[in-house]
Amino acid sequence: MIKNFSFYLLLIGQFMANLGDALYTITVVTLIYKLTGSATLATMIPIFRVIAQVFSGMITPFLIGKFRLKFILVN
């Protein structure tokens, strides 16, 4: 019935990680909104997060090309 059991485990694990990530983001945004009362400040959290992901996604290939992977992961 299930030919790729390892793939399904990976798929379920990725789903759970994404769900946890979304719940964490919702929790932080809600906390910031309740503490400050500012919707503008609360919306900045996901915006800054996306900007950081885009920036790290652009710079990571250059770092991997310049340094050994072991050096990047250990240090």
Secondary structure, DSSP 8 states (H G I E B T S, - for coil): --S-HHHHHHHHHHHHHHHHHHHHHHHHHHHHHHHH--HHHHHHHHHHHHHHHHHHHHHHHHHHHHS-HHHHHH-
